[in-house]
Amino acid sequence: MEIITGVERRRRWSVEEKLRLVAECDAPGSSVTRVSRQHDINRALLWTWRRQVRRGELGGETDRGFLAVTLPTLPWVRHCSTGARTRDWRLCCLTGCICS
């Protein structure tokens, strides 16, 4: 626990410290609650910093969570009983046809 003496009651956090603490929250096996208790910080303040990082207001990564994916084109499959064509064998099987 940190005891603050003097006139100033609020701690000042640099952008680097905020980013470090947010990164610590995102580490595997960690949580906002654990980091807030460890550094004696209000959880709401850490959540605010996390939101600011996501929006790009504190710097750091802003495009987390999205990854470009290319899916292969499926070949046409002939429906066994009706001769209809589909790209999804499940559609064929859901209509009662056995595609084996």
N, C-alpha and C positions, 0 to 999 in steps of 0.2 A: 504494500500500500504506500502510496506517495502522499506525503504531507506537504501542503502548499502553504508557505508563510509569506507574509508581505501583503501588499495591496492587490496584486494581480492574482485572481482566483482561477482563471482559465488557462489550460495548457495550450500551447501553440504547436500544431502539427505541421511539419513540412509536407510538401507534395510527395516527396520520396518516402517519408514515413507512412503516409496514408496508403500509398501503393504497396509498400511492403506488408502492411497489416491486411490489406484486402487480399493480396496474394497468399498470405498465410491462412486466411479464411477458406480460400479455394483449394488448398492443398488436400490431397487424399487423406481421409480419416480425421480431418479437422472440421471445425464448425465455428460459426459466428459467436456462439455462446462461449465456447472454449477460449477463443482468442480474446474476447472482451473481458473474461475473468482473468486471464493470464496477464493482460496489460492494463487492467483496471479502467476499462473504457465502457461507456454505455453501449449496449447492443444496437440501439437505434442509430447511433452515430456511425457505427460500422456499416449498417445497412444503407445509410445515406451515402457513404463513401463508395460502396459497391455500386449503387445506382449511378453515381456520378461517373465512375469508371466506365460502366456500360454505355453511358451516353457520350463519352469522350470528353467530359468536362474536367477530368483530372489528368488526362493523358492516358497512356497505356493502350491496351487492346480495345477496339470497339466492335470488331466483327466476329466475336466469338459465337460459337453455336451453329454456324452455317458452313457447309462443306459442299462443293460442287461434286455432283455424282452423275456419271454417264451410265445409262442402263443399256444393255444389249437389246437389239431388235429380235423379237421372238419369231421363229418361222411359222408359216401358216400350218395349221393342223386340220385335216379333213375330218369332219364329224362322221362318226361311224355309220349311224343309221340313216341320216337324212342326206348326207353328202354336203351339208353346209360347211363353210370354211370359217374357222375362228383361230385366233392367236392364243387362246387360253384353253387348255385341256379341261380345266375345271368347269367351264361353261358347258362343254360337251358332257361331262359326267353328271352335272347337276340336272340335265334334261332327262336323265334316266339311261343314257347310253353307257356301255362299258367299253372303255378305250384301252384295251390291253392287247 
